[in-house]
C-alpha cells in the first residue's frame, strides 16, 4: 500500500498525539478476545510517535516485556461517504495488532515497516470508533531481529537480544487515518536512467491499481513530470511506460534535484480522473564497475556514519527537530552518506535525504544473527547460529519478509543507492550460505540496486562463505579497540593485512561501515589512553592512513554518529559511547578530525556550491 499522500482525490488525517496507554500483564489466549479492547482509562497516556520506555519513571513500564495497548477514539469525516477508509501505522515495534472497536483487522510482525487496515466495512462516514493498537516488544529466535524470552521465578519475563542497542518499543512513528476513492492507484514503481548522448533523463514507471468493479475496467493512466519550479516537463500515458526528460538536472550527492511525478487514474469513457498520486524522484544512475562505485558514471567515495534513531526521552520516536539538526551536522562535518543501521528508518528521514542529497545504504532489521559475538564477550563456546534452535527456516522467512517490505517501501527514493540485508551475521559458519543465498535472490528479483551486508571481524576473507554473492564488501572492524586495544602499531598492521586480503580475493569495492572507539566526552589525555577524546581521534587517523593505501577502499562510515542507549551491562555506562557526537549532539574532538579530512581535504564526494551555501 502506498504511503498516505493528500491529493485532490485523497484525504489524510494525523492520529498523532496522546493516546490512552496500559500494559497487558495477562495476555488473553484468543487474539480475538474482547479483553484486548476493553476501554482504557485516560489516567495514563503515552505520546505518539515515541518509544514509551524512557517517558515513564516506573521501571515496570520501562522494562516491560510483552504487550502494551494504545487506545483512542477516532471519527471518520462525514465527507468521506462513498469512499474507502484506512488506518495506517508507520511502525509498531516489534509486532502490532490493530483493533477497530472489537474487531481485529491486522496482525503485523516487524517493528520498522508500515502496515494498513481497511475499515470501510466496519464503520461509516461520520461515525466514531474505538481504535486500539496492541504492540509487543518480544523477540524470539524466529523474529527479525532475533532474541530470547525467559520466564523468571517471580513470573516476570526477561528479554535478551544480541543487538547492541536498547530494545525501544511502542508506536515510534506516526499513525494515520486516510481515505481513497473506490478505485485507486495501489502501487507506483519508478526507476531512473540517463541517456548520456542526449543529456536526457529517463523515468521508467509501473502502476498497479485496485479496479474491483466492472465499470472501472476501462481505465488508463496519465503520467506527467514537473520540475522544481512547477513547470511541466513531459507527459505520457499507460500503466507501464517511460518518461524522457530533456536537458535533465541530475540528482547528485550534495546537490539534489527532485522532479515531481503525477499519476492520474482515468476513465476511458469520459477521461474523468478517478485517483491522483504524487511522488518525487531524482534522476541518477548507480553502478558497481570493477572496484568502483559509480553514481552518475562518476566514482563515489562514501564518507559518513552508521547512525541510530535514538534521542533522549523519545527513544526511537521520530523527531523532526533532531532529524534536521542531524543533517545540519552531516553537512558541517562533510559527510555525504549514512547507513540506516540496523533497521529501516522513518520514511521522513529518507524524504529529507532525497532533498538534501545525502546518500543512504538502506538496511533491514537483521542484526544479531550471530551467536558467536555474545559467547566471545563472555568467554564461552558459541553454539551454531544457523540451526533449528536459532536461525532456522522460519527465521529466514521473517528475514525475507523484512527485505520485501523494506524494498516495497523505499524503492522510489533516489537517496537509496544500496540495500544492506544484514549486519554482522555469522557468515563464516556452517549453514550461512544456505541461509543467505535465497535472501540475495529475493532482493535481486525486487530491485536492481547493489546489495551488501556488513561483515563481522571474525568472518575474515579466508573464512567468510557468502561475500561472493554480494556487490560491495562492507566491513565492520575494531582493531585498536576490541582487538589490540591501545596497541596502535599492531592495530594498523592488522587492519592493512585484513583489507588487502579482501582486495586480493575479490577486487570488489570495500566500504568500512564501522570503525571507532568508545569515548567519554570530556576525558582528555596526552598519552595513548583508551576512552579519551584524543584516543578516538588518534584511532580514526590510523584507519584513514590505511584506507588511503588500499585501492579498493571506496568509503568510510564511522561508528557511530552519536552516542546511543543500550541494554544494561557492566561494560556499557549509560549506553554506547562510540559517537563522534554525544547523545545530545555535542561534538567530541574526533569530529574535527573528520571535518578536516572530509570537508577541508575533500575526501569524498562533496559539491562546492552546496558547501558555499551552508557557509553563508
C-alpha positions in Angstrom: 0.0 0.0 0.0 1.3 3.4 -0.9 2.2 5.9 1.7 -0.7 8.3 2.5 -0.4 11.5 0.5 -3.0 14.2 0.4 -4.1 14.9 -3.2 -7.3 16.1 -5.0 -8.7 12.5 -4.5 -7.1 11.5 -1.2 -7.5 12.8 2.3 -5.1 12.2 5.2 -5.7 12.9 8.9 -2.9 12.5 11.5 -3.7 10.5 14.6 -0.6 11.6 16.4 -0.9 12.9 20.0 -1.7 11.5 23.4 -3.2 8.0 23.5 -4.6 6.2 26.5 -2.0 3.6 27.4 -1.6 0.4 29.6 0.5 -2.7 30.0 -1.0 -6.1 29.1 0.0 -8.2 32.1 -2.4 -11.0 31.5 -2.4 -12.0 27.8 -5.7 -13.4 26.5 -5.4 -16.9 24.9 -7.5 -15.8 22.0 -6.3 -13.0 19.7 -9.9 -12.0 19.2 -10.8 -11.9 22.9 -12.6 -8.8 23.9 -10.1 -8.3 26.7 -7.8 -6.8 24.0 -10.3 -3.9 23.5 -11.6 -3.1 27.0 -11.8 0.7 27.5 -8.6 2.2 28.9 -8.6 5.0 31.4 -7.1 8.3 30.4 -5.2 8.4 33.7 -2.1 7.0 31.9 -1.4 8.4 28.4 1.6 8.0 26.1 2.6 10.2 23.2 2.6 9.0 19.6 5.1 9.0 17.9 7.6 7.9 20.7 9.0 4.9 22.3 7.3 4.6 25.7 10.3 3.2 27.7 12.1 6.4 28.8 8.9 8.6 29.2 7.7 6.9 32.4 9.6 6.7 35.6 8.0 3.4 36.6 10.6 0.7 35.9 7.8 -1.8 35.5 6.9 0.1 32.3 10.4 0.8 31.1 11.4 -2.9 31.4 8.1 -4.4 30.5 8.4 -7.5 28.2 5.3 -8.3 26.3 2.2 -6.5 25.0 1.1 -2.9 25.7 -2.1 -1.2 24.4 -2.6 2.2 22.9 -6.2 3.5 22.6 -8.1 6.5 21.4 -11.4 7.5 19.7 -11.4 8.3 16.0 -14.1 9.9 13.9 -14.5 9.2 10.2 -15.1 12.6 8.5 -18.7 12.9 7.3 -17.5 14.0 3.8 -15.9 10.6 3.2 -19.2 8.9 2.3 -18.8 6.7 -0.7 -15.1 6.3 -0.2 -12.8 3.7 1.3 -11.1 4.4 4.6 -7.9 3.0 6.1 -5.8 3.2 9.3 -2.1 3.1 8.7 0.6 2.5 11.4 4.1 3.6 10.2 5.7 1.2 12.7 4.9 -0.8 15.8 8.0 -2.3 17.5 8.1 -5.2 17.0 4.6 -6.6 16.5 1.4 -4.7 16.0 -2.3 -5.7 16.2 -4.9 -3.1 15.1 -8.5 -3.4 16.5 -11.4 -1.4 15.3 -13.9 -1.4 18.1 -13.7 -5.1 19.0 -12.6 -6.4 15.6 -9.0 -7.5 14.9 -8.2 -6.1 11.5 -4.4 -6.8 11.0 -1.6 -8.5 12.9 1.8 -7.4 11.6 5.2 -8.8 12.6 8.2 -6.5 12.0 9.0 -3.4 14.0 10.2 -0.9 11.4 7.9 -1.1 8.4 4.3 0.1 8.0 1.0 -1.7 7.8 -2.5 -0.7 6.9 -6.0 -1.9 7.7 -9.1 -1.1 5.7 -12.0 -0.1 7.9 -14.6 0.8 5.3 -16.9 -2.2 6.2 -16.6 -1.7 9.9 -17.5 2.0 10.4 -19.4 4.6 8.4 -18.7 8.1 7.4 -19.5 10.5 10.2 -19.2 7.8 12.8 -16.6 7.4 15.5 -15.0 4.3 16.7 -12.5 3.0 19.3 -9.1 2.3 17.8 -6.8 0.0 19.8 -3.3 -0.8 18.8 -1.6 -3.6 20.7 2.2 -3.7 20.5 4.6 -6.4 21.6 8.3 -6.0 22.0 9.0 -9.7 22.3 11.8 -11.2 20.2 12.4 -14.9 19.6 14.8 -16.9 17.5 12.2 -16.7 14.7 11.9 -12.9 14.6 14.0 -10.3 12.9 15.9 -9.2 14.9 16.1 -12.3 17.0 16.1 -12.6 20.8 15.1 -14.9 23.6 12.4 -14.8 26.3 12.9 -16.3 29.7 10.3 -16.7 32.5 11.7 -15.7 35.9 10.7 -17.4 39.2 8.6 -14.4 40.2 6.5 -14.6 37.0 8.2 -11.8 35.1 9.6 -12.2 31.6 13.2 -11.4 30.8 14.1 -10.4 27.2 17.6 -10.9 25.9 18.8 -10.0 22.5 22.0 -9.9 20.5 22.0 -6.4 19.2 23.9 -3.7 21.0 21.2 -1.0 21.2 18.3 -0.6 23.5 15.1 -2.5 22.6 12.9 0.6 22.5 9.2 -0.3 22.0 5.8 1.1 21.2 4.5 3.4 18.4 7.6 5.2 17.5 6.2 6.6 14.2 3.0 8.2 13.1 -0.5 6.7 12.8 -2.8 7.9 10.1 -6.4 7.8 9.0 -6.8 8.3 5.3 -9.4 7.9 2.5 -9.2 6.7 -1.1 -11.7 6.6 -3.9 -13.4 3.3 -4.5 -10.9 2.6 -7.4 -7.4 3.8 -6.7 -3.7 3.6 -7.6 -2.3 0.9 -5.2 1.4 1.0 -6.1 3.9 3.0 -8.0 7.4 1.7 -9.0 9.9 4.1 -10.6 13.4 3.5 -11.9 15.7 6.1 -13.5 18.4 6.1 -16.1 20.2 8.7 -18.2 20.7 8.9 -22.0 24.2 10.4 -21.7 24.4 11.0 -25.5 21.4 13.4 -25.4 21.6 14.6 -21.8 18.1 13.2 -21.2 16.7 11.6 -18.1 14.6 8.5 -18.3 11.9 7.6 -15.7 10.5 4.1 -16.2 7.3 3.5 -14.2 4.8 0.8 -13.4 1.4 1.5 -11.9 -0.8 -1.0 -10.1 -4.4 -0.2 -9.4 -7.3 -1.6 -7.4 -10.0 -1.9 -10.0 -12.6 -4.1 -8.4 -15.8 -3.0 -10.2 -16.7 -3.7 -13.9 -17.2 0.0 -14.6 -13.6 0.7 -13.7 -12.1 -1.9 -16.0 -11.8 0.5 -18.9 -9.2 2.9 -17.5 -5.8 4.4 -18.3 -3.1 6.3 -16.5 -1.8 9.7 -17.3 1.8 10.3 -16.1 3.4 13.7 -16.1 6.6 15.3 -14.8 7.2 18.8 -13.5 10.4 20.5 -12.4 11.3 22.2 -9.1 9.8 25.5 -10.4 6.5 23.7 -11.0 6.8 23.8 -14.8 5.6 20.9 -16.9 8.4 18.9 -18.5 6.9 15.9 -20.2 3.9 13.5 -20.1 2.7 10.2 -21.4 0.0 7.6 -20.8 -0.1 3.9 -19.8 0.1 1.7 -16.8 3.7 1.0 -17.7 5.8 3.3 -19.8 8.8 5.7 -19.6 9.1 9.4 -19.4 12.0 11.2 -21.1 13.2 14.5 -19.6 15.3 16.7 -21.9 18.3 18.7 -20.5 17.9 16.8 -17.3 19.0 18.1 -13.9 20.6 15.1 -12.2 20.3 14.2 -8.6 23.8 14.4 -7.3 25.3 13.7 -3.9 25.3 17.0 -2.1 23.3 18.7 -4.9 19.8 17.1 -5.0 17.3 18.0 -7.8 13.9 16.5 -7.5 11.2 16.1 -10.1 7.5 15.8 -9.2 5.8 12.8 -10.8 2.0 12.9 -11.0 0.0 9.8 -11.9 -3.8 10.1 -12.7 -6.0 7.1 -13.0 -8.7 8.0 -15.5 -11.9 6.5 -17.1 -11.6 6.0 -20.8 -15.2 6.8 -21.5 -15.1 10.4 -20.4 -11.5 10.9 -19.3 -12.6 11.8 -15.8 -9.9 11.5 -13.1 -10.6 8.7 -10.6 -7.5 9.0 -8.5 -4.3 11.1 -8.3 -1.0 10.2 -6.7 2.2 12.3 -6.5 5.7 11.2 -5.8 9.2 12.8 -6.2 12.2 11.3 -7.9 15.7 12.2 -8.6 17.3 11.2 -11.9 20.6 9.3 -11.2 22.3 6.1 -12.1 24.1 3.7 -9.7 26.5 1.1 -10.8 29.3 -1.1 -9.4 32.1 -1.4 -12.0 35.1 -3.4 -11.0 36.4 -1.9 -7.7 34.5 1.4 -8.2 31.0 2.5 -7.0 29.6 4.9 -9.6 26.9 7.5 -9.2 26.1 9.2 -12.5 29.1 7.5 -14.1 31.5 9.1 -11.6 33.4 7.3 -8.9 31.8 7.9 -5.5 33.6 7.8 -2.1 31.4 7.3 0.9 32.0 9.5 3.9 29.7 9.4 6.9 28.4 7.2 9.6 26.4 4.4 10.9 23.6 6.0 12.8 20.7 5.2 15.1 17.2 6.6 15.6 17.9 7.4 19.2 17.3 10.5 21.3 16.8 11.2 25.0 13.2 10.7 26.3 11.7 9.9 22.9 13.9 6.8 22.3 13.3 5.7 18.7 10.4 8.1 18.2 10.7 10.1 15.1 11.6 13.7 15.9 11.8 16.2 13.0 13.8 18.7 15.0 16.6 16.1 15.8 16.4 14.9 12.1 17.0 18.4 10.7 19.8 19.1 13.2 21.5 15.8 12.4 21.5 16.6 8.7 23.0 20.0 9.6 25.8 18.2 11.5 26.3 15.9 8.5 26.8 19.0 6.3 29.1 20.7 8.8 31.4 17.7 9.1 31.5 17.0 5.4 29.6 13.6 5.4 27.9 12.6 2.2 26.2 9.4 3.4 24.9 7.1 6.2 23.7 3.6 6.7 20.3 3.0 8.4 21.9 0.8 11.0 20.4 -1.5 12.0 16.8 -1.2 10.7 14.7 0.8 8.2 14.5 4.4 9.4 11.3 6.6 9.3 10.2 7.5 5.8 10.5 11.1 6.7 14.3 10.6 7.1 14.6 9.3 3.5 12.4 12.1 2.2 14.8 14.6 3.8 17.9 12.7 2.5 16.3 12.9 -1.0 16.0 16.6 -0.6 19.5 17.2 0.9 21.4 14.9 -1.5 22.6 12.6 1.2 23.4 9.0 0.0 21.8 6.2 2.0 22.7 2.5 2.5 19.3 1.1 3.5 19.4 -1.8 5.9 17.0 -4.4 7.2 16.5 -5.1 10.8 18.5 -8.3 10.5 21.0 -7.7 13.3 22.1 -10.3 15.9 22.3 -13.3 13.6 25.5 -14.3 15.3 25.7 -16.3 18.5 29.5 -16.1 18.5 29.5 -12.4 19.4 27.9 -12.8 22.8 29.7 -16.0 23.5 33.0 -14.3 22.7 32.3 -11.5 25.1 31.5 -14.0 27.9 34.4 -16.3 27.1 32.2 -19.2 26.2 31.9 -21.6 23.2 29.3 -20.4 20.7 26.6 -22.8 19.6 25.8 -22.9 15.9 23.9 -19.8 14.6 22.3 -21.5 11.6 20.5 -24.4 13.3 16.9 -25.4 14.1 17.3 -24.0 17.6 18.2 -20.5 16.4 18.3 -19.2 12.8 16.0 -21.7 11.1 13.7 -21.7 8.1 11.1 -19.6 9.9 13.7 -17.0 10.8 14.7 -16.8 7.2 11.0 -16.4 6.2 10.8 -13.4 8.6 14.0 -12.1 7.1 12.7 -12.4 3.6 9.5 -10.5 4.6 11.7 -7.8 6.1 13.6 -7.5 2.8 10.4 -7.4 0.8 8.8 -4.7 3.0 11.9 -2.6 3.0 12.2 -2.5 -0.8 8.5 -2.1 -1.3 8.6 1.0 1.0 11.8 2.6 -0.1 12.3 1.6 -3.8 11.4 5.0 -5.2 13.9 7.1 -3.1 16.9 8.4 -5.1 19.0 8.7 -2.0 19.0 4.9 -1.5 21.9 3.5 -3.6 22.3 0.1 -2.0 20.4 -2.4 0.1 22.1 -4.0 3.2 20.3 -7.2 4.1 22.1 -7.9 7.4 24.5 -6.6 10.0 27.4 -8.8 11.3 25.8 -12.2 10.7 27.9 -15.3 11.3 28.9 -15.5 7.6 31.8 -17.8 8.4 29.7 -20.6 10.0 28.2 -23.7 8.5 24.8 -23.0 7.1 25.4 -19.3 6.3 25.4 -19.8 2.5 22.2 -21.9 2.6 20.6 -19.2 4.8 21.6 -16.2 2.8 21.6 -17.3 -0.9 17.8 -17.4 -1.2 17.6 -13.9 0.5 20.0 -12.4 -2.0 17.8 -13.9 -4.8 14.7 -12.2 -3.2 16.4 -8.8 -3.1 17.7 -9.1 -6.7 14.3 -10.0 -8.1 12.8 -7.0 -6.4 15.3 -4.2 -7.4 18.3 -3.6 -9.5 20.4 -1.7 -6.9 23.6 -3.2 -5.5 23.3 -5.4 -2.4 25.6 -5.7 0.6 25.8 -6.9 4.2 28.0 -5.6 7.0 30.7 -8.2 7.7 31.8 -9.2 11.2 35.5 -9.2 12.0 35.7 -12.9 12.8 34.4 -13.7 9.3 37.8 -13.0 7.6 38.3 -13.1 3.9 39.6 -16.7 4.4 36.6 -17.8 6.5 33.6 -15.9 5.1 31.3 -18.1 3.0 28.9 -15.6 1.3 30.7 -12.4 0.1 30.9 -13.6 -3.5 27.1 -13.3 -3.6 27.2 -9.5 -2.9 28.2 -6.5 -5.0 30.1 -4.4 -2.4 32.2 -5.6 0.6 31.1 -3.8 3.8 33.4 -4.4 6.7 33.0 -3.6 10.4 36.4 -3.6 12.2 37.7 -2.6 15.6 41.4 -3.1 15.5 42.9 -0.9 18.3 39.7 -1.1 20.4 38.2 -4.6 20.8 41.3 -6.2 19.3 44.8 -5.0 20.3 43.3 -2.2 22.4 45.7 0.7 22.6 48.4 -1.0 20.6 48.3 1.2 17.6 51.2 -0.4 15.7 49.7 -3.8 15.9 46.3 -2.5 15.0 47.5 -0.6 11.9 49.3 -3.7 10.6 46.4 -6.0 11.2 43.9 -3.6 9.6 46.0 -3.3 6.4 46.5 -7.1 6.2 42.8 -7.6 6.6 41.9 -5.1 3.8 44.5 -6.4 1.4 43.2 -9.9 1.9 39.7 -8.9 0.8 41.1 -6.8 -2.1 43.2 -9.7 -3.3 40.4 -12.3 -3.1 37.5 -10.3 -4.6 38.7 -7.0 -6.2 35.3 -5.6 -5.2 34.6 -2.1 -3.7 35.2 -2.0 0.0 33.4 0.3 2.5 34.5 0.3 6.1 31.0 0.5 7.5 32.0 0.5 11.2 35.3 1.6 12.9 35.8 3.6 16.1 36.2 3.5 19.8 34.1 4.3 22.9 34.9 7.8 24.1 33.8 9.7 27.2 33.2 13.3 26.4 35.5 15.5 28.4 38.1 12.8 29.2 41.4 14.0 28.0 44.9 12.5 28.0 48.3 13.4 26.4 49.1 9.7 26.4 47.5 6.9 24.4 44.6 6.4 26.7 41.5 4.4 25.6 38.2 6.1 26.3 39.7 9.6 25.9 38.8 12.0 23.2 42.4 12.1 22.0 42.4 8.3 21.6 39.3 8.3 19.4 40.9 10.9 17.2 44.2 9.0 17.0 42.4 5.8 16.1 40.4 7.4 13.3 43.6 8.9 11.9 45.2 5.4 11.9 42.3 3.9 9.9 42.4 6.7 7.4 46.1 6.2 6.7 45.4 2.6 5.9 42.3 3.4 3.8 44.4 5.7 1.6 46.9 2.8 0.9 44.3 0.3 -0.2 43.0 0.9 -3.7 39.6 -0.9 -3.4 38.5 1.1 -0.3 35.8 3.4 -1.6 34.2 4.5 1.6 34.4 5.1 5.3 31.5 5.3 7.7 32.5 5.8 11.4 30.7 4.0 14.2 28.9 6.0 15.2 27.3 9.3 14.5 26.2 9.9 18.1 26.2 8.1 21.5 23.1 5.9 21.9 21.3 3.9 24.6 21.9 0.1 25.0 20.7 -2.6 27.4 22.2 -2.5 30.8 25.7 -4.1 31.0 28.8 -3.6 33.2 30.7 -2.7 30.1 28.1 -0.1 28.9 27.9 3.0 31.1 24.6 4.7 30.1 24.9 3.4 26.6 27.4 3.0 23.8 29.9 5.9 23.7 31.4 5.5 20.2 29.6 8.5 18.9 31.6 11.3 17.3 28.8 13.4 18.8 27.3 13.0 22.3 23.7 11.8 22.6 22.6 15.4 22.7 24.7 16.1 19.6 27.7 17.9 21.0 30.9 17.2 19.1 33.9 15.3 20.5 37.4 16.0 19.4 37.2 13.4 16.7 34.6 15.5 14.9 37.4 17.9 14.0 39.5 15.1 12.6 36.7 14.0 10.3 35.8 17.6 9.4 39.3 18.3 8.3 39.5 15.1 6.3 36.1 15.1 4.7 35.3 18.8 4.3 38.7 20.7 4.2 40.8 18.0 2.5 37.8 17.0 0.4 38.0 13.2 0.9 34.8 12.0 -0.6 32.2 13.4 -3.0 31.3 17.0 -2.0 29.8 19.7 -4.1 31.4 23.1 -3.8 28.3 25.2 -4.3 26.4 23.4 -1.6 29.2 24.0 0.9 29.4 27.6 -0.1 25.6 27.9 0.6 26.0 26.3 4.0 28.9 28.5 4.9 26.9 31.6 4.0 
